[in-house]
């Protein structure tokens, strides 16, 4: 990486702009399509999906229920409908396969807002900020079913930013604007990735599922790493990278096993040396790198 380069600059030079942003673009498309499917009904009268991100019915056949919502229903003393239990089971199986916090990076409509705050924070050179305990979001997660039990209702859904975004887009943003602006300013001025990385209880819940998920990101070519730190700079949960990238001496494999990894793919995008790739949790060893002489006196590294 050249002095003064922003994270990903080398990847753009080596791979081209599109390849160096392919997973970011895929995530934005996923978020827009999912939100569009939910809004097509109330906005256009095309009811492919009925409901919202907490509970929905697709094509009158497929029920999907947020397991955290089901937990609140049970804690409040209510009896959930059979379709809600089925929908929660489907969602649980899906995220146990692809990674729980895939919800955060590929589905959640608040994610583009926090990403925008992080982008602006880097451009303005804002450093430091408040420090939050790693357990803060877990405590907030624990408070959700407790609040449901005390109130006898789904109190969290009244202030859940994801639910507020959907209600706002359908019925008028109102207070939702204030919540979203507050999250943006929190991430911009108070602390890096403060909401998604330290406070959001929904992320904490899906992080529990992510810890045992099948699909993972791995530093499969970690021998190529030149310590440019681009991956650390863009990762929303940068603490998950080091064990996979630098843990060879401790006998640690190249796969990121932390449930906090969002499988966003940004480390794959910004790495000009293509250290990272999607894999499974069963990958135990990194690809070995051997030099190949291309005949121009500039050996290239390839994986075997």
PLY file of the C-alpha trace (Angstrom):
ply
format ascii 1.0
element vertex 304
property float x
property float y
property float z
element edge 303
property int vertex1
property int vertex2
end_header
0.00 0.00 0.00
1.31 3.43 -0.94
1.65 6.16 1.70
-1.56 8.18 1.94
-3.71 5.47 0.36
-7.15 4.88 1.74
-8.17 1.31 2.61
-8.80 -0.66 -0.55
-6.73 1.55 -2.85
-4.29 -1.24 -3.63
-7.16 -3.64 -4.29
-8.64 -1.19 -6.80
-5.30 -0.91 -8.61
-4.80 -4.68 -8.68
-8.34 -5.92 -9.24
-10.31 -2.98 -10.61
-12.99 -0.90 -8.89
-15.88 -3.31 -9.41
-14.10 -6.41 -8.09
-12.77 -4.39 -5.15
-16.37 -3.50 -4.23
-18.28 -6.58 -5.40
-19.42 -7.80 -1.98
-20.33 -4.28 -0.85
-22.43 -3.83 -3.99
-24.02 -7.25 -3.50
-24.98 -6.31 0.07
-26.56 -3.03 -1.00
-28.53 -4.84 -3.70
-29.67 -7.45 -1.18
-30.81 -4.78 1.29
-32.68 -2.84 -1.40
-34.39 -5.92 -2.86
-35.51 -7.21 0.54
-36.84 -3.83 1.62
-38.45 -3.38 -1.80
-40.30 -6.69 -1.50
-41.79 -5.59 1.82
-42.75 -2.16 0.50
-44.14 -3.36 -2.85
-47.42 -4.29 -1.15
-48.31 -1.09 0.70
-46.73 1.16 -1.94
-47.71 -0.57 -5.19
-50.31 -3.13 -4.25
-48.03 -6.01 -5.29
-48.22 -8.35 -2.31
-45.33 -10.72 -2.83
-44.48 -10.41 0.85
-46.98 -9.50 3.55
-45.78 -8.26 6.91
-42.41 -6.84 7.91
-38.89 -7.98 8.82
-40.14 -9.26 12.17
-42.91 -11.48 10.82
-43.98 -12.08 7.23
-45.66 -14.41 4.78
-44.17 -14.78 1.31
-46.38 -15.76 -1.64
-49.05 -16.83 0.86
-46.95 -19.92 1.55
-43.65 -19.23 3.32
-43.87 -17.88 6.88
-40.79 -16.16 8.30
-40.52 -14.98 11.88
-37.70 -13.26 13.69
-36.70 -15.71 16.46
-36.12 -12.75 18.79
-39.72 -11.71 18.21
-40.90 -15.22 19.06
-38.81 -15.11 22.24
-40.55 -11.88 23.23
-43.97 -13.39 22.58
-43.16 -16.36 24.80
-41.69 -14.12 27.52
-44.82 -11.96 27.52
-46.95 -15.01 28.34
-48.73 -15.14 25.00
-49.20 -18.26 22.92
-47.58 -17.86 19.47
-49.38 -19.06 16.37
-48.16 -22.28 14.77
-47.07 -20.36 11.66
-44.94 -18.07 13.85
-43.14 -21.06 15.36
-42.62 -22.57 11.90
-41.36 -19.25 10.56
-38.91 -18.86 13.43
-37.59 -22.39 12.87
-37.00 -21.65 9.16
-35.13 -18.44 9.97
-33.05 -20.18 12.65
-31.97 -22.93 10.25
-31.12 -20.39 7.55
-28.91 -18.26 9.79
-27.28 -21.30 11.38
-26.10 -22.14 7.87
-25.08 -18.76 6.44
-24.10 -16.93 9.64
-26.32 -15.17 12.12
-24.95 -11.69 11.62
-25.48 -11.97 7.90
-28.77 -10.38 8.98
-26.83 -7.30 10.09
-24.81 -6.83 6.90
-27.12 -8.22 4.18
-30.67 -7.56 5.45
-30.87 -4.82 8.09
-31.95 -1.45 6.60
-30.07 0.42 9.34
-26.72 -0.97 8.12
-26.32 1.51 5.20
-26.81 4.36 7.69
-24.09 3.13 10.04
-21.82 2.39 7.07
-22.36 5.94 5.85
-21.42 7.28 9.27
-18.24 5.19 9.25
-17.38 6.38 5.73
-17.80 10.03 6.72
-15.92 9.45 9.97
-12.91 8.23 7.97
-13.13 11.09 5.48
-13.24 13.66 8.27
-10.39 11.94 10.10
-12.35 11.57 13.33
-10.34 9.44 15.74
-11.03 7.83 19.07
-14.34 8.14 20.82
-16.26 6.52 23.65
-15.43 2.97 24.65
-18.20 0.51 25.33
-18.00 -2.75 27.20
-18.10 -5.85 25.00
-21.00 -7.02 27.16
-23.19 -3.94 26.69
-25.17 -5.36 23.79
-25.56 -8.66 25.62
-27.04 -6.88 28.62
-29.41 -5.01 26.32
-30.36 -8.29 24.66
-31.14 -9.82 28.04
-33.34 -6.85 28.86
-35.63 -7.47 25.86
-37.39 -10.66 27.09
-37.36 -9.25 30.62
-39.12 -6.13 29.37
-41.63 -8.30 27.49
-42.33 -10.32 30.65
-42.85 -7.19 32.76
-44.93 -5.30 30.20
-46.86 -8.29 28.85
-46.21 -7.06 25.31
-43.60 -6.57 22.61
-42.16 -3.36 24.06
-38.84 -3.61 22.20
-40.59 -3.57 18.82
-41.89 -0.09 19.58
-38.34 1.30 19.63
-36.50 -1.23 17.47
-34.88 0.92 14.73
-35.50 -1.78 12.10
-39.21 -1.90 12.89
-39.34 1.89 13.02
-37.80 2.20 9.55
-40.45 -0.07 8.04
-43.34 1.62 9.84
-41.94 4.99 8.88
-41.66 4.13 5.18
-45.25 2.87 5.17
-47.00 5.33 7.47
-44.61 8.30 7.55
-41.22 8.55 9.17
-42.06 10.89 12.04
-40.05 9.85 15.12
-38.15 7.30 13.03
-36.15 10.13 11.46
-34.95 11.18 14.90
-33.88 7.64 15.81
-31.98 7.14 12.55
-30.28 10.54 12.80
-29.33 9.73 16.41
-27.74 6.43 15.33
-25.86 8.21 12.53
-24.52 10.90 14.86
-23.69 8.30 17.51
-21.48 6.40 15.06
-20.01 9.56 13.57
-19.05 11.48 16.70
-19.40 9.31 19.81
-17.75 6.00 18.89
-16.72 3.97 15.88
-19.42 1.44 14.97
-21.07 2.29 18.28
-24.56 1.06 17.42
-23.96 -2.09 15.36
-20.68 -3.03 17.00
-21.44 -2.34 20.67
-25.07 -1.58 21.43
-27.54 -3.24 19.08
-29.23 -6.18 20.89
-30.49 -7.63 17.61
-26.88 -7.98 16.45
-26.04 -9.61 19.77
-28.82 -12.15 19.28
-27.78 -13.08 15.76
-24.17 -13.19 16.91
-25.14 -16.14 19.10
-26.31 -17.99 15.99
-23.23 -16.89 14.04
-20.92 -18.68 16.44
-21.94 -22.07 15.08
-22.78 -21.13 11.48
-21.45 -23.08 8.50
-20.46 -20.33 6.05
-17.43 -18.32 7.18
-14.79 -15.92 5.96
-11.25 -17.25 6.10
-7.73 -15.88 5.64
-7.04 -18.78 3.30
-3.93 -17.17 1.81
-2.62 -15.52 4.94
0.98 -16.09 3.83
0.40 -13.28 1.31
-0.46 -10.72 3.99
1.80 -7.65 3.93
0.32 -6.08 7.10
-1.29 -3.18 5.25
-4.17 -3.28 7.80
-6.82 -2.47 5.18
-8.96 -5.36 6.41
-8.82 -4.06 9.99
-9.76 -0.58 8.82
-12.96 -1.65 7.04
-14.11 -4.55 9.22
-17.12 -3.61 11.40
-15.89 -6.13 13.99
-12.14 -5.88 13.42
-11.27 -7.90 16.52
-12.39 -11.08 14.73
-9.66 -10.91 12.08
-6.43 -11.31 14.02
-6.90 -14.93 15.23
-7.44 -16.15 11.69
-4.86 -13.91 10.05
-2.05 -14.09 12.62
-2.82 -17.21 14.61
-0.67 -19.71 12.71
2.02 -19.73 15.43
-0.62 -20.58 18.01
-1.98 -23.41 15.90
-5.14 -21.48 14.99
-6.75 -22.15 11.65
-7.39 -19.49 9.00
-11.17 -19.42 9.43
-12.88 -16.59 11.32
-15.01 -18.47 13.82
-16.27 -15.58 15.92
-20.03 -15.14 15.95
-19.50 -11.39 15.71
-18.25 -11.68 12.11
-21.02 -10.34 9.85
-19.83 -12.15 6.70
-19.99 -8.77 4.96
-17.07 -9.59 2.68
-15.39 -6.20 2.98
-12.07 -7.78 3.98
-12.28 -9.81 0.75
-13.01 -6.67 -1.26
-10.24 -4.43 0.06
-7.41 -6.96 0.16
-5.23 -6.43 -2.89
-3.42 -9.70 -2.22
-6.63 -11.73 -2.04
-5.87 -13.16 1.39
-9.53 -13.63 2.32
-12.32 -15.71 0.80
-15.63 -17.26 1.78
-15.31 -20.83 2.97
-16.82 -23.12 5.63
-16.08 -23.59 9.30
-14.49 -26.98 8.51
-11.53 -25.48 6.64
-8.55 -26.27 8.85
-5.53 -25.10 6.86
-4.59 -22.19 4.67
-3.75 -22.60 1.01
-0.03 -23.01 0.54
1.64 -20.40 -1.61
4.35 -21.31 -4.05
6.23 -18.94 -6.37
5.65 -19.30 -10.08
8.05 -17.80 -12.57
6.06 -16.18 -15.35
9.13 -15.62 -17.48
9.32 -11.88 -16.93
11.62 -12.08 -13.88
8.68 -11.18 -11.64
7.57 -14.34 -9.87
3.90 -14.50 -8.96
2.31 -16.25 -6.01
-0.39 -18.80 -6.63
-2.26 -21.12 -4.33
-1.91 -24.83 -4.54
0 1
1 2
2 3
3 4
4 5
5 6
6 7
7 8
8 9
9 10
10 11
11 12
12 13
13 14
14 15
15 16
16 17
17 18
18 19
19 20
20 21
21 22
22 23
23 24
24 25
25 26
26 27
27 28
28 29
29 30
30 31
31 32
32 33
33 34
34 35
35 36
36 37
37 38
38 39
39 40
40 41
41 42
42 43
43 44
44 45
45 46
46 47
47 48
48 49
49 50
50 51
51 52
52 53
53 54
54 55
55 56
56 57
57 58
58 59
59 60
60 61
61 62
62 63
63 64
64 65
65 66
66 67
67 68
68 69
69 70
70 71
71 72
72 73
73 74
74 75
75 76
76 77
77 78
78 79
79 80
80 81
81 82
82 83
83 84
84 85
85 86
86 87
87 88
88 89
89 90
90 91
91 92
92 93
93 94
94 95
95 96
96 97
97 98
98 99
99 100
100 101
101 102
102 103
103 104
104 105
105 106
106 107
107 108
108 109
109 110
110 111
111 112
112 113
113 114
114 115
115 116
116 117
117 118
118 119
119 120
120 121
121 122
122 123
123 124
124 125
125 126
126 127
127 128
128 129
129 130
130 131
131 132
132 133
133 134
134 135
135 136
136 137
137 138
138 139
139 140
140 141
141 142
142 143
143 144
144 145
145 146
146 147
147 148
148 149
149 150
150 151
151 152
152 153
153 154
154 155
155 156
156 157
157 158
158 159
159 160
160 161
161 162
162 163
163 164
164 165
165 166
166 167
167 168
168 169
169 170
170 171
171 172
172 173
173 174
174 175
175 176
176 177
177 178
178 179
179 180
180 181
181 182
182 183
183 184
184 185
185 186
186 187
187 188
188 189
189 190
190 191
191 192
192 193
193 194
194 195
195 196
196 197
197 198
198 199
199 200
200 201
201 202
202 203
203 204
204 205
205 206
206 207
207 208
208 209
209 210
210 211
211 212
212 213
213 214
214 215
215 216
216 217
217 218
218 219
219 220
220 221
221 222
222 223
223 224
224 225
225 226
226 227
227 228
228 229
229 230
230 231
231 232
232 233
233 234
234 235
235 236
236 237
237 238
238 239
239 240
240 241
241 242
242 243
243 244
244 245
245 246
246 247
247 248
248 249
249 250
250 251
251 252
252 253
253 254
254 255
255 256
256 257
257 258
258 259
259 260
260 261
261 262
262 263
263 264
264 265
265 266
266 267
267 268
268 269
269 270
270 271
271 272
272 273
273 274
274 275
275 276
276 277
277 278
278 279
279 280
280 281
281 282
282 283
283 284
284 285
285 286
286 287
287 288
288 289
289 290
290 291
291 292
292 293
293 294
294 295
295 296
296 297
297 298
298 299
299 300
300 301
301 302
302 303
